[in-house]
Amino acid sequence: MNWSNLHVACAIPNCDWFEVLVPEDRYDFGLVSYPNPGPGGIVVALTAPGLGVEVDWDWIKAHEMAL
């Protein structure tokens, strides 16, 4: 969710801030990476296709539930 919000925020010319939820380990489930601020508190959108995120399929398989 945060990656898609970051891409939208980057498309808004007057967007000066982006809120990152912490602690990250509670919000990064199912993905390999989470948008963490770098030096100076800057968050950068990924440039890979789509949203640029890699799905953590091992994590998803480990948390599957039968319906």
PDBQT receptor file of N, H, CA, C and O in Angstrom, charges set to zero:
ATOM      1  N   MET A   1       0.816  -1.190   0.000  1.00  0.00    +0.000 N 
ATOM      2  CA  MET A   1       0.000   0.000   0.000  1.00  0.00    +0.000 C 
ATOM      3  C   MET A   1       0.867   1.266   0.000  1.00  0.00    +0.000 C 
ATOM      4  O   MET A   1       0.599   2.209  -0.744  1.00  0.00    +0.000 OA
ATOM      5  N   ASN A   2       1.898   1.275   0.834  1.00  0.00    +0.000 N 
ATOM      6  H   ASN A   2       2.116   0.509   1.438  1.00  0.00    +0.000 HD
ATOM      7  CA  ASN A   2       2.729   2.473   0.890  1.00  0.00    +0.000 C 
ATOM      8  C   ASN A   2       3.450   2.749  -0.408  1.00  0.00    +0.000 C 
ATOM      9  O   ASN A   2       3.672   3.910  -0.754  1.00  0.00    +0.000 OA
ATOM     10  N   TRP A   3       3.830   1.689  -1.151  1.00  0.00    +0.000 N 
ATOM     11  H   TRP A   3       3.650   0.746  -0.870  1.00  0.00    +0.000 HD
ATOM     12  CA  TRP A   3       4.511   1.927  -2.424  1.00  0.00    +0.000 C 
ATOM     13  C   TRP A   3       3.592   2.615  -3.406  1.00  0.00    +0.000 C 
ATOM     14  O   TRP A   3       4.023   3.527  -4.112  1.00  0.00    +0.000 OA
ATOM     15  N   SER A   4       2.333   2.203  -3.472  1.00  0.00    +0.000 N 
ATOM     16  H   SER A   4       1.983   1.463  -2.899  1.00  0.00    +0.000 HD
ATOM     17  CA  SER A   4       1.413   2.868  -4.400  1.00  0.00    +0.000 C 
ATOM     18  C   SER A   4       1.148   4.300  -3.960  1.00  0.00    +0.000 C 
ATOM     19  O   SER A   4       1.064   5.192  -4.803  1.00  0.00    +0.000 OA
ATOM     20  N   ASN A   5       1.016   4.538  -2.668  1.00  0.00    +0.000 N 
ATOM     21  H   ASN A   5       1.084   3.813  -1.983  1.00  0.00    +0.000 HD
ATOM     22  CA  ASN A   5       0.835   5.904  -2.164  1.00  0.00    +0.000 C 
ATOM     23  C   ASN A   5       2.047   6.774  -2.483  1.00  0.00    +0.000 C 
ATOM     24  O   ASN A   5       1.899   7.954  -2.799  1.00  0.00    +0.000 OA
ATOM     25  N   LEU A   6       3.241   6.199  -2.402  1.00  0.00    +0.000 N 
ATOM     26  H   LEU A   6       3.362   5.240  -2.145  1.00  0.00    +0.000 HD
ATOM     27  CA  LEU A   6       4.456   6.955  -2.718  1.00  0.00    +0.000 C 
ATOM     28  C   LEU A   6       4.467   7.363  -4.185  1.00  0.00    +0.000 C 
ATOM     29  O   LEU A   6       4.849   8.489  -4.507  1.00  0.00    +0.000 OA
ATOM     30  N   HIS A   7       4.056   6.469  -5.079  1.00  0.00    +0.000 N 
ATOM     31  H   HIS A   7       3.746   5.555  -4.818  1.00  0.00    +0.000 HD
ATOM     32  CA  HIS A   7       4.018   6.805  -6.500  1.00  0.00    +0.000 C 
ATOM     33  C   HIS A   7       3.026   7.940  -6.775  1.00  0.00    +0.000 C 
ATOM     34  O   HIS A   7       3.298   8.821  -7.590  1.00  0.00    +0.000 OA
ATOM     35  N   VAL A   8       1.887   7.917  -6.100  1.00  0.00    +0.000 N 
ATOM     36  H   VAL A   8       1.665   7.202  -5.438  1.00  0.00    +0.000 HD
ATOM     37  CA  VAL A   8       0.904   8.993  -6.257  1.00  0.00    +0.000 C 
ATOM     38  C   VAL A   8       1.483  10.303  -5.727  1.00  0.00    +0.000 C 
ATOM     39  O   VAL A   8       1.361  11.347  -6.368  1.00  0.00    +0.000 OA
ATOM     40  N   ALA A   9       2.115  10.244  -4.553  1.00  0.00    +0.000 N 
ATOM     41  H   ALA A   9       2.215   9.396  -4.032  1.00  0.00    +0.000 HD
ATOM     42  CA  ALA A   9       2.707  11.454  -3.971  1.00  0.00    +0.000 C 
ATOM     43  C   ALA A   9       3.780  12.044  -4.889  1.00  0.00    +0.000 C 
ATOM     44  O   ALA A   9       3.909  13.264  -4.998  1.00  0.00    +0.000 OA
ATOM     45  N   CYS A  10       4.543  11.178  -5.540  1.00  0.00    +0.000 N 
ATOM     46  H   CYS A  10       4.438  10.187  -5.451  1.00  0.00    +0.000 HD
ATOM     47  CA  CYS A  10       5.592  11.665  -6.453  1.00  0.00    +0.000 C 
ATOM     48  C   CYS A  10       5.006  12.336  -7.688  1.00  0.00    +0.000 C 
ATOM     49  O   CYS A  10       5.678  13.144  -8.329  1.00  0.00    +0.000 OA
ATOM     50  N   ALA A  11       3.776  12.015  -8.026  1.00  0.00    +0.000 N 
ATOM     51  H   ALA A  11       3.230  11.359  -7.505  1.00  0.00    +0.000 HD
ATOM     52  CA  ALA A  11       3.133  12.609  -9.203  1.00  0.00    +0.000 C 
ATOM     53  C   ALA A  11       2.502  13.960  -8.897  1.00  0.00    +0.000 C 
ATOM     54  O   ALA A  11       2.061  14.654  -9.813  1.00  0.00    +0.000 OA
ATOM     55  N   ILE A  12       2.451  14.346  -7.626  1.00  0.00    +0.000 N 
ATOM     56  H   ILE A  12       2.809  13.782  -6.881  1.00  0.00    +0.000 HD
ATOM     57  CA  ILE A  12       1.843  15.611  -7.228  1.00  0.00    +0.000 C 
ATOM     58  C   ILE A  12       2.950  16.660  -7.090  1.00  0.00    +0.000 C 
ATOM     59  O   ILE A  12       3.807  16.537  -6.215  1.00  0.00    +0.000 OA
ATOM     60  N   PRO A  13       2.942  17.686  -7.938  1.00  0.00    +0.000 N 
ATOM     61  CA  PRO A  13       4.050  18.655  -7.949  1.00  0.00    +0.000 C 
ATOM     62  C   PRO A  13       4.302  19.358  -6.618  1.00  0.00    +0.000 C 
ATOM     63  O   PRO A  13       5.451  19.671  -6.306  1.00  0.00    +0.000 OA
ATOM     64  N   ASN A  14       3.275  19.611  -5.837  1.00  0.00    +0.000 N 
ATOM     65  H   ASN A  14       2.341  19.357  -6.091  1.00  0.00    +0.000 HD
ATOM     66  CA  ASN A  14       3.478  20.356  -4.589  1.00  0.00    +0.000 C 
ATOM     67  C   ASN A  14       3.455  19.457  -3.352  1.00  0.00    +0.000 C 
ATOM     68  O   ASN A  14       3.221  19.943  -2.246  1.00  0.00    +0.000 OA
ATOM     69  N   CYS A  15       3.690  18.175  -3.519  1.00  0.00    +0.000 N 
ATOM     70  H   CYS A  15       3.880  17.780  -4.417  1.00  0.00    +0.000 HD
ATOM     71  CA  CYS A  15       3.745  17.257  -2.372  1.00  0.00    +0.000 C 
ATOM     72  C   CYS A  15       5.123  17.375  -1.724  1.00  0.00    +0.000 C 
ATOM     73  O   CYS A  15       6.136  17.029  -2.333  1.00  0.00    +0.000 OA
ATOM     74  N   ASP A  16       5.152  17.862  -0.492  1.00  0.00    +0.000 N 
ATOM     75  H   ASP A  16       4.329  18.143   0.002  1.00  0.00    +0.000 HD
ATOM     76  CA  ASP A  16       6.412  18.105   0.191  1.00  0.00    +0.000 C 
ATOM     77  C   ASP A  16       6.784  17.040   1.212  1.00  0.00    +0.000 C 
ATOM     78  O   ASP A  16       7.901  17.055   1.730  1.00  0.00    +0.000 OA
ATOM     79  N   TRP A  17       5.876  16.116   1.514  1.00  0.00    +0.000 N 
ATOM     80  H   TRP A  17       4.969  16.104   1.093  1.00  0.00    +0.000 HD
ATOM     81  CA  TRP A  17       6.181  15.123   2.538  1.00  0.00    +0.000 C 
ATOM     82  C   TRP A  17       5.479  13.805   2.230  1.00  0.00    +0.000 C 
ATOM     83  O   TRP A  17       4.513  13.766   1.468  1.00  0.00    +0.000 OA
ATOM     84  N   PHE A  18       5.977  12.729   2.831  1.00  0.00    +0.000 N 
ATOM     85  H   PHE A  18       6.761  12.761   3.451  1.00  0.00    +0.000 HD
ATOM     86  CA  PHE A  18       5.389  11.404   2.709  1.00  0.00    +0.000 C 
ATOM     87  C   PHE A  18       5.531  10.716   4.052  1.00  0.00    +0.000 C 
ATOM     88  O   PHE A  18       6.634  10.619   4.590  1.00  0.00    +0.000 OA
ATOM     89  N   GLU A  19       4.439  10.243   4.590  1.00  0.00    +0.000 N 
ATOM     90  H   GLU A  19       3.543  10.321   4.154  1.00  0.00    +0.000 HD
ATOM     91  CA  GLU A  19       4.449   9.607   5.901  1.00  0.00    +0.000 C 
ATOM     92  C   GLU A  19       4.775   8.124   5.759  1.00  0.00    +0.000 C 
ATOM     93  O   GLU A  19       4.143   7.419   4.972  1.00  0.00    +0.000 OA
ATOM     94  N   VAL A  20       5.754   7.655   6.516  1.00  0.00    +0.000 N 
ATOM     95  H   VAL A  20       6.267   8.228   7.155  1.00  0.00    +0.000 HD
ATOM     96  CA  VAL A  20       6.133   6.247   6.538  1.00  0.00    +0.000 C 
ATOM     97  C   VAL A  20       5.755   5.687   7.900  1.00  0.00    +0.000 C 
ATOM     98  O   VAL A  20       6.131   6.241   8.933  1.00  0.00    +0.000 OA
ATOM     99  N   LEU A  21       5.012   4.592   7.899  1.00  0.00    +0.000 N 
ATOM    100  H   LEU A  21       4.706   4.142   7.060  1.00  0.00    +0.000 HD
ATOM    101  CA  LEU A  21       4.586   3.983   9.153  1.00  0.00    +0.000 C 
ATOM    102  C   LEU A  21       5.733   3.205   9.782  1.00  0.00    +0.000 C 
ATOM    103  O   LEU A  21       6.467   2.498   9.091  1.00  0.00    +0.000 OA
ATOM    104  N   VAL A  22       5.883   3.340  11.093  1.00  0.00    +0.000 N 
ATOM    105  H   VAL A  22       5.288   3.915  11.654  1.00  0.00    +0.000 HD
ATOM    106  CA  VAL A  22       6.906   2.606  11.830  1.00  0.00    +0.000 C 
ATOM    107  C   VAL A  22       6.249   1.960  13.048  1.00  0.00    +0.000 C 
ATOM    108  O   VAL A  22       5.268   2.507  13.552  1.00  0.00    +0.000 OA
ATOM    109  N   PRO A  23       6.727   0.856  13.532  1.00  0.00    +0.000 N 
ATOM    110  CA  PRO A  23       7.874   0.097  13.045  1.00  0.00    +0.000 C 
ATOM    111  C   PRO A  23       7.534  -0.619  11.736  1.00  0.00    +0.000 C 
ATOM    112  O   PRO A  23       6.427  -1.130  11.564  1.00  0.00    +0.000 OA
ATOM    113  N   GLU A  24       8.490  -0.646  10.831  1.00  0.00    +0.000 N 
ATOM    114  H   GLU A  24       9.389  -0.231  10.972  1.00  0.00    +0.000 HD
ATOM    115  CA  GLU A  24       8.269  -1.176   9.493  1.00  0.00    +0.000 C 
ATOM    116  C   GLU A  24       7.873  -2.641   9.481  1.00  0.00    +0.000 C 
ATOM    117  O   GLU A  24       7.084  -3.056   8.632  1.00  0.00    +0.000 OA
ATOM    118  N   ASP A  25       8.402  -3.434  10.404  1.00  0.00    +0.000 N 
ATOM    119  H   ASP A  25       9.043  -3.097  11.094  1.00  0.00    +0.000 HD
ATOM    120  CA  ASP A  25       8.138  -4.874  10.380  1.00  0.00    +0.000 C 
ATOM    121  C   ASP A  25       6.652  -5.214  10.539  1.00  0.00    +0.000 C 
ATOM    122  O   ASP A  25       6.244  -6.336  10.239  1.00  0.00    +0.000 OA
ATOM    123  N   ARG A  26       5.855  -4.278  10.998  1.00  0.00    +0.000 N 
ATOM    124  H   ARG A  26       6.186  -3.367  11.241  1.00  0.00    +0.000 HD
ATOM    125  CA  ARG A  26       4.408  -4.520  11.112  1.00  0.00    +0.000 C 
ATOM    126  C   ARG A  26       3.664  -4.205   9.824  1.00  0.00    +0.000 C 
ATOM    127  O   ARG A  26       2.483  -4.531   9.700  1.00  0.00    +0.000 OA
ATOM    128  N   TYR A  27       4.331  -3.578   8.868  1.00  0.00    +0.000 N 
ATOM    129  H   TYR A  27       5.290  -3.314   8.969  1.00  0.00    +0.000 HD
ATOM    130  CA  TYR A  27       3.656  -3.131   7.652  1.00  0.00    +0.000 C 
ATOM    131  C   TYR A  27       4.288  -3.635   6.362  1.00  0.00    +0.000 C 
ATOM    132  O   TYR A  27       3.772  -3.350   5.281  1.00  0.00    +0.000 OA
ATOM    133  N   ASP A  28       5.381  -4.369   6.442  1.00  0.00    +0.000 N 
ATOM    134  H   ASP A  28       5.800  -4.600   7.320  1.00  0.00    +0.000 HD
ATOM    135  CA  ASP A  28       6.074  -4.796   5.224  1.00  0.00    +0.000 C 
ATOM    136  C   ASP A  28       5.730  -6.218   4.800  1.00  0.00    +0.000 C 
ATOM    137  O   ASP A  28       6.426  -6.787   3.959  1.00  0.00    +0.000 OA
ATOM    138  N   PHE A  29       4.689  -6.799   5.353  1.00  0.00    +0.000 N 
ATOM    139  H   PHE A  29       4.124  -6.336   6.036  1.00  0.00    +0.000 HD
ATOM    140  CA  PHE A  29       4.334  -8.179   5.050  1.00  0.00    +0.000 C 
ATOM    141  C   PHE A  29       4.000  -8.381   3.570  1.00  0.00    +0.000 C 
ATOM    142  O   PHE A  29       3.297  -7.585   2.947  1.00  0.00    +0.000 OA
ATOM    143  N   GLY A  30       4.534  -9.478   3.039  1.00  0.00    +0.000 N 
ATOM    144  H   GLY A  30       5.105 -10.124   3.545  1.00  0.00    +0.000 HD
ATOM    145  CA  GLY A  30       4.249  -9.835   1.661  1.00  0.00    +0.000 C 
ATOM    146  C   GLY A  30       5.125  -9.176   0.617  1.00  0.00    +0.000 C 
ATOM    147  O   GLY A  30       5.017  -9.487  -0.569  1.00  0.00    +0.000 OA
ATOM    148  N   LEU A  31       5.987  -8.274   1.039  1.00  0.00    +0.000 N 
ATOM    149  H   LEU A  31       6.075  -8.022   2.003  1.00  0.00    +0.000 HD
ATOM    150  CA  LEU A  31       6.875  -7.595   0.092  1.00  0.00    +0.000 C 
ATOM    151  C   LEU A  31       8.319  -7.743   0.557  1.00  0.00    +0.000 C 
ATOM    152  O   LEU A  31       8.585  -7.901   1.749  1.00  0.00    +0.000 OA
ATOM    153  N   VAL A  32       9.243  -7.689  -0.389  1.00  0.00    +0.000 N 
ATOM    154  H   VAL A  32       9.027  -7.561  -1.357  1.00  0.00    +0.000 HD
ATOM    155  CA  VAL A  32      10.661  -7.818  -0.062  1.00  0.00    +0.000 C 
ATOM    156  C   VAL A  32      11.195  -6.528   0.557  1.00  0.00    +0.000 C 
ATOM    157  O   VAL A  32      12.083  -6.577   1.408  1.00  0.00    +0.000 OA
ATOM    158  N   SER A  33      10.668  -5.379   0.142  1.00  0.00    +0.000 N 
ATOM    159  H   SER A  33       9.947  -5.339  -0.550  1.00  0.00    +0.000 HD
ATOM    160  CA  SER A  33      11.178  -4.113   0.668  1.00  0.00    +0.000 C 
ATOM    161  C   SER A  33      10.042  -3.190   1.081  1.00  0.00    +0.000 C 
ATOM    162  O   SER A  33       8.894  -3.373   0.677  1.00  0.00    +0.000 OA
ATOM    163  N   TYR A  34      10.377  -2.211   1.883  1.00  0.00    +0.000 N 
ATOM    164  H   TYR A  34      11.310  -2.063   2.212  1.00  0.00    +0.000 HD
ATOM    165  CA  TYR A  34       9.438  -1.236   2.416  1.00  0.00    +0.000 C 
ATOM    166  C   TYR A  34      10.043   0.155   2.177  1.00  0.00    +0.000 C 
ATOM    167  O   TYR A  34      11.261   0.308   2.266  1.00  0.00    +0.000 OA
ATOM    168  N   PRO A  35       9.221   1.174   1.877  1.00  0.00    +0.000 N 
ATOM    169  CA  PRO A  35       9.801   2.504   1.615  1.00  0.00    +0.000 C 
ATOM    170  C   PRO A  35      10.377   3.148   2.875  1.00  0.00    +0.000 C 
ATOM    171  O   PRO A  35       9.650   3.758   3.658  1.00  0.00    +0.000 OA
ATOM    172  N   ASN A  36      11.667   3.006   3.057  1.00  0.00    +0.000 N 
ATOM    173  H   ASN A  36      12.257   2.510   2.421  1.00  0.00    +0.000 HD
ATOM    174  CA  ASN A  36      12.345   3.595   4.212  1.00  0.00    +0.000 C 
ATOM    175  C   ASN A  36      13.063   4.868   3.810  1.00  0.00    +0.000 C 
ATOM    176  O   ASN A  36      13.681   4.929   2.747  1.00  0.00    +0.000 OA
ATOM    177  N   PRO A  37      12.985   5.880   4.651  1.00  0.00    +0.000 N 
ATOM    178  CA  PRO A  37      13.704   7.123   4.346  1.00  0.00    +0.000 C 
ATOM    179  C   PRO A  37      15.208   6.900   4.317  1.00  0.00    +0.000 C 
ATOM    180  O   PRO A  37      15.753   6.186   5.160  1.00  0.00    +0.000 OA
ATOM    181  N   GLY A  38      15.873   7.507   3.351  1.00  0.00    +0.000 N 
ATOM    182  H   GLY A  38      15.430   8.087   2.667  1.00  0.00    +0.000 HD
ATOM    183  CA  GLY A  38      17.325   7.445   3.243  1.00  0.00    +0.000 C 
ATOM    184  C   GLY A  38      17.942   8.667   3.899  1.00  0.00    +0.000 C 
ATOM    185  O   GLY A  38      17.334   9.281   4.776  1.00  0.00    +0.000 OA
ATOM    186  N   PRO A  39      19.143   9.020   3.477  1.00  0.00    +0.000 N 
ATOM    187  CA  PRO A  39      19.811  10.201   4.042  1.00  0.00    +0.000 C 
ATOM    188  C   PRO A  39      18.960  11.464   3.874  1.00  0.00    +0.000 C 
ATOM    189  O   PRO A  39      18.413  11.716   2.800  1.00  0.00    +0.000 OA
ATOM    190  N   GLY A  40      18.859  12.231   4.918  1.00  0.00    +0.000 N 
ATOM    191  H   GLY A  40      19.304  12.026   5.790  1.00  0.00    +0.000 HD
ATOM    192  CA  GLY A  40      18.081  13.462   4.866  1.00  0.00    +0.000 C 
ATOM    193  C   GLY A  40      16.585  13.241   4.928  1.00  0.00    +0.000 C 
ATOM    194  O   GLY A  40      15.813  14.180   4.735  1.00  0.00    +0.000 OA
ATOM    195  N   GLY A  41      16.155  11.992   5.199  1.00  0.00    +0.000 N 
ATOM    196  H   GLY A  41      16.782  11.229   5.356  1.00  0.00    +0.000 HD
ATOM    197  CA  GLY A  41      14.734  11.699   5.294  1.00  0.00    +0.000 C 
ATOM    198  C   GLY A  41      14.032  11.587   3.951  1.00  0.00    +0.000 C 
ATOM    199  O   GLY A  41      12.806  11.679   3.888  1.00  0.00    +0.000 OA
ATOM    200  N   ILE A  42      14.783  11.391   2.882  1.00  0.00    +0.000 N 
ATOM    201  H   ILE A  42      15.779  11.316   2.933  1.00  0.00    +0.000 HD
ATOM    202  CA  ILE A  42      14.215  11.319   1.537  1.00  0.00    +0.000 C 
ATOM    203  C   ILE A  42      13.780   9.889   1.219  1.00  0.00    +0.000 C 
ATOM    204  O   ILE A  42      14.534   8.940   1.436  1.00  0.00    +0.000 OA
ATOM    205  N   VAL A  43      12.552   9.744   0.700  1.00  0.00    +0.000 N 
ATOM    206  H   VAL A  43      11.940  10.515   0.523  1.00  0.00    +0.000 HD
ATOM    207  CA  VAL A  43      12.041   8.457   0.238  1.00  0.00    +0.000 C 
ATOM    208  C   VAL A  43      11.957   8.524  -1.285  1.00  0.00    +0.000 C 
ATOM    209  O   VAL A  43      11.428   9.489  -1.836  1.00  0.00    +0.000 OA
ATOM    210  N   VAL A  44      12.473   7.508  -1.959  1.00  0.00    +0.000 N 
ATOM    211  H   VAL A  44      12.902   6.725  -1.511  1.00  0.00    +0.000 HD
ATOM    212  CA  VAL A  44      12.525   7.497  -3.415  1.00  0.00    +0.000 C 
ATOM    213  C   VAL A  44      11.667   6.353  -3.944  1.00  0.00    +0.000 C 
ATOM    214  O   VAL A  44      11.751   5.230  -3.447  1.00  0.00    +0.000 OA
ATOM    215  N   ALA A  45      10.844   6.635  -4.951  1.00  0.00    +0.000 N 
ATOM    216  H   ALA A  45      10.776   7.548  -5.355  1.00  0.00    +0.000 HD
ATOM    217  CA  ALA A  45      10.025   5.603  -5.583  1.00  0.00    +0.000 C 
ATOM    218  C   ALA A  45      10.919   4.667  -6.383  1.00  0.00    +0.000 C 
ATOM    219  O   ALA A  45      11.922   5.089  -6.958  1.00  0.00    +0.000 OA
ATOM    220  N   LEU A  46      10.548   3.401  -6.413  1.00  0.00    +0.000 N 
ATOM    221  H   LEU A  46       9.733   3.058  -5.946  1.00  0.00    +0.000 HD
ATOM    222  CA  LEU A  46      11.295   2.416  -7.183  1.00  0.00    +0.000 C 
ATOM    223  C   LEU A  46      11.050   2.626  -8.675  1.00  0.00    +0.000 C 
ATOM    224  O   LEU A  46      10.037   3.203  -9.069  1.00  0.00    +0.000 OA
ATOM    225  N   THR A  47      11.974   2.158  -9.494  1.00  0.00    +0.000 N 
ATOM    226  H   THR A  47      12.797   1.689  -9.174  1.00  0.00    +0.000 HD
ATOM    227  CA  THR A  47      11.855   2.387 -10.936  1.00  0.00    +0.000 C 
ATOM    228  C   THR A  47      11.625   1.112 -11.737  1.00  0.00    +0.000 C 
ATOM    229  O   THR A  47      11.556   1.174 -12.965  1.00  0.00    +0.000 OA
ATOM    230  N   ALA A  48      11.505  -0.032 -11.090  1.00  0.00    +0.000 N 
ATOM    231  H   ALA A  48      11.561  -0.083 -10.093  1.00  0.00    +0.000 HD
ATOM    232  CA  ALA A  48      11.208  -1.276 -11.804  1.00  0.00    +0.000 C 
ATOM    233  C   ALA A  48       9.775  -1.216 -12.345  1.00  0.00    +0.000 C 
ATOM    234  O   ALA A  48       8.997  -0.362 -11.920  1.00  0.00    +0.000 OA
ATOM    235  N   PRO A  49       9.418  -2.102 -13.269  1.00  0.00    +0.000 N 
ATOM    236  CA  PRO A  49       8.061  -2.069 -13.839  1.00  0.00    +0.000 C 
ATOM    237  C   PRO A  49       6.963  -2.146 -12.774  1.00  0.00    +0.000 C 
ATOM    238  O   PRO A  49       7.165  -2.704 -11.695  1.00  0.00    +0.000 OA
ATOM    239  N   GLY A  50       5.823  -1.587 -13.090  1.00  0.00    +0.000 N 
ATOM    240  H   GLY A  50       5.659  -1.134 -13.966  1.00  0.00    +0.000 HD
ATOM    241  CA  GLY A  50       4.706  -1.545 -12.140  1.00  0.00    +0.000 C 
ATOM    242  C   GLY A  50       5.039  -0.611 -10.996  1.00  0.00    +0.000 C 
ATOM    243  O   GLY A  50       5.534   0.495 -11.215  1.00  0.00    +0.000 OA
ATOM    244  N   LEU A  51       4.772  -1.048  -9.784  1.00  0.00    +0.000 N 
ATOM    245  H   LEU A  51       4.370  -1.946  -9.607  1.00  0.00    +0.000 HD
ATOM    246  CA  LEU A  51       5.134  -0.240  -8.616  1.00  0.00    +0.000 C 
ATOM    247  C   LEU A  51       6.593  -0.429  -8.240  1.00  0.00    +0.000 C 
ATOM    248  O   LEU A  51       7.116   0.288  -7.387  1.00  0.00    +0.000 OA
ATOM    249  N   GLY A  52       7.248  -1.389  -8.872  1.00  0.00    +0.000 N 
ATOM    250  H   GLY A  52       6.823  -1.972  -9.565  1.00  0.00    +0.000 HD
ATOM    251  CA  GLY A  52       8.662  -1.608  -8.619  1.00  0.00    +0.000 C 
ATOM    252  C   GLY A  52       8.960  -2.528  -7.453  1.00  0.00    +0.000 C 
ATOM    253  O   GLY A  52      10.127  -2.763  -7.140  1.00  0.00    +0.000 OA
ATOM    254  N   VAL A  53       7.936  -3.054  -6.805  1.00  0.00    +0.000 N 
ATOM    255  H   VAL A  53       6.988  -2.863  -7.059  1.00  0.00    +0.000 HD
ATOM    256  CA  VAL A  53       8.159  -3.902  -5.632  1.00  0.00    +0.000 C 
ATOM    257  C   VAL A  53       8.279  -5.367  -6.026  1.00  0.00    +0.000 C 
ATOM    258  O   VAL A  53       7.754  -5.796  -7.053  1.00  0.00    +0.000 OA
ATOM    259  N   GLU A  54       8.976  -6.123  -5.194  1.00  0.00    +0.000 N 
ATOM    260  H   GLU A  54       9.403  -5.775  -4.359  1.00  0.00    +0.000 HD
ATOM    261  CA  GLU A  54       9.115  -7.556  -5.383  1.00  0.00    +0.000 C 
ATOM    262  C   GLU A  54       8.291  -8.250  -4.304  1.00  0.00    +0.000 C 
ATOM    263  O   GLU A  54       8.440  -7.960  -3.117  1.00  0.00    +0.000 OA
ATOM    264  N   VAL A  55       7.427  -9.161  -4.721  1.00  0.00    +0.000 N 
ATOM    265  H   VAL A  55       7.306  -9.396  -5.685  1.00  0.00    +0.000 HD
ATOM    266  CA  VAL A  55       6.573  -9.887  -3.789  1.00  0.00    +0.000 C 
ATOM    267  C   VAL A  55       7.394 -10.971  -3.096  1.00  0.00    +0.000 C 
ATOM    268  O   VAL A  55       8.182 -11.668  -3.735  1.00  0.00    +0.000 OA
ATOM    269  N   ASP A  56       7.203 -11.106  -1.790  1.00  0.00    +0.000 N 
ATOM    270  H   ASP A  56       6.563 -10.540  -1.271  1.00  0.00    +0.000 HD
ATOM    271  CA  ASP A  56       7.878 -12.137  -0.993  1.00  0.00    +0.000 C 
ATOM    272  C   ASP A  56       6.987 -13.374  -0.974  1.00  0.00    +0.000 C 
ATOM    273  O   ASP A  56       6.209 -13.575  -0.042  1.00  0.00    +0.000 OA
ATOM    274  N   TRP A  57       7.107 -14.194  -2.006  1.00  0.00    +0.000 N 
ATOM    275  H   TRP A  57       7.739 -14.030  -2.763  1.00  0.00    +0.000 HD
ATOM    276  CA  TRP A  57       6.244 -15.367  -2.139  1.00  0.00    +0.000 C 
ATOM    277  C   TRP A  57       6.459 -16.371  -1.021  1.00  0.00    +0.000 C 
ATOM    278  O   TRP A  57       5.511 -17.053  -0.633  1.00  0.00    +0.000 OA
ATOM    279  N   ASP A  58       7.666 -16.487  -0.491  1.00  0.00    +0.000 N 
ATOM    280  H   ASP A  58       8.436 -15.932  -0.806  1.00  0.00    +0.000 HD
ATOM    281  CA  ASP A  58       7.923 -17.401   0.628  1.00  0.00    +0.000 C 
ATOM    282  C   ASP A  58       7.126 -16.967   1.856  1.00  0.00    +0.000 C 
ATOM    283  O   ASP A  58       6.555 -17.804   2.556  1.00  0.00    +0.000 OA
ATOM    284  N   TRP A  59       7.087 -15.667   2.115  1.00  0.00    +0.000 N 
ATOM    285  H   TRP A  59       7.551 -14.987   1.546  1.00  0.00    +0.000 HD
ATOM    286  CA  TRP A  59       6.320 -15.158   3.251  1.00  0.00    +0.000 C 
ATOM    287  C   TRP A  59       4.836 -15.436   3.046  1.00  0.00    +0.000 C 
ATOM    288  O   TRP A  59       4.143 -15.851   3.975  1.00  0.00    +0.000 OA
ATOM    289  N   ILE A  60       4.350 -15.207   1.827  1.00  0.00    +0.000 N 
ATOM    290  H   ILE A  60       4.913 -14.870   1.073  1.00  0.00    +0.000 HD
ATOM    291  CA  ILE A  60       2.927 -15.430   1.537  1.00  0.00    +0.000 C 
ATOM    292  C   ILE A  60       2.575 -16.898   1.702  1.00  0.00    +0.000 C 
ATOM    293  O   ILE A  60       1.557 -17.219   2.315  1.00  0.00    +0.000 OA
ATOM    294  N   LYS A  61       3.394 -17.797   1.169  1.00  0.00    +0.000 N 
ATOM    295  H   LYS A  61       4.221 -17.536   0.671  1.00  0.00    +0.000 HD
ATOM    296  CA  LYS A  61       3.123 -19.239   1.307  1.00  0.00    +0.000 C 
ATOM    297  C   LYS A  61       3.158 -19.685   2.760  1.00  0.00    +0.000 C 
ATOM    298  O   LYS A  61       2.384 -20.553   3.164  1.00  0.00    +0.000 OA
ATOM    299  N   ALA A  62       4.047 -19.099   3.544  1.00  0.00    +0.000 N 
ATOM    300  H   ALA A  62       4.676 -18.394   3.216  1.00  0.00    +0.000 HD
ATOM    301  CA  ALA A  62       4.137 -19.440   4.957  1.00  0.00    +0.000 C 
ATOM    302  C   ALA A  62       2.937 -18.950   5.758  1.00  0.00    +0.000 C 
ATOM    303  O   ALA A  62       2.693 -19.432   6.864  1.00  0.00    +0.000 OA
ATOM    304  N   HIS A  63       2.188 -17.998   5.213  1.00  0.00    +0.000 N 
ATOM    305  H   HIS A  63       2.387 -17.606   4.314  1.00  0.00    +0.000 HD
ATOM    306  CA  HIS A  63       1.040 -17.423   5.929  1.00  0.00    +0.000 C 
ATOM    307  C   HIS A  63      -0.297 -17.738   5.255  1.00  0.00    +0.000 C 
ATOM    308  O   HIS A  63      -1.303 -17.090   5.544  1.00  0.00    +0.000 OA
ATOM    309  N   GLU A  64      -0.313 -18.716   4.369  1.00  0.00    +0.000 N 
ATOM    310  H   GLU A  64       0.504 -19.242   4.134  1.00  0.00    +0.000 HD
ATOM    311  CA  GLU A  64      -1.563 -19.111   3.720  1.00  0.00    +0.000 C 
ATOM    312  C   GLU A  64      -2.520 -19.720   4.722  1.00  0.00    +0.000 C 
ATOM    313  O   GLU A  64      -2.113 -20.364   5.689  1.00  0.00    +0.000 OA
ATOM    314  N   MET A  65      -3.794 -19.504   4.473  1.00  0.00    +0.000 N 
ATOM    315  H   MET A  65      -4.125 -18.981   3.688  1.00  0.00    +0.000 HD
ATOM    316  CA  MET A  65      -4.831 -20.084   5.321  1.00  0.00    +0.000 C 
ATOM    317  C   MET A  65      -5.862 -20.757   4.422  1.00  0.00    +0.000 C 
ATOM    318  O   MET A  65      -6.230 -20.217   3.379  1.00  0.00    +0.000 OA
ATOM    319  N   ALA A  66      -6.318 -21.917   4.823  1.00  0.00    +0.000 N 
ATOM    320  H   ALA A  66      -6.019 -22.356   5.670  1.00  0.00    +0.000 HD
ATOM    321  CA  ALA A  66      -7.357 -22.610   4.072  1.00  0.00    +0.000 C 
ATOM    322  C   ALA A  66      -8.708 -22.012   4.438  1.00  0.00    +0.000 C 
ATOM    323  O   ALA A  66      -8.961 -21.681   5.597  1.00  0.00    +0.000 OA
ATOM    324  N   LEU A  67      -9.573 -21.879   3.437  1.00  0.00    +0.000 N 
ATOM    325  H   LEU A  67      -9.368 -22.148   2.496  1.00  0.00    +0.000 HD
ATOM    326  CA  LEU A  67     -10.917 -21.352   3.707  1.00  0.00    +0.000 C 
ATOM    327  C   LEU A  67     -11.912 -22.460   3.868  1.00  0.00    +0.000 C 
ATOM    328  O   LEU A  67     -13.093 -22.200   4.101  1.00  0.00    +0.000 OA
TER     329      LEU A  67
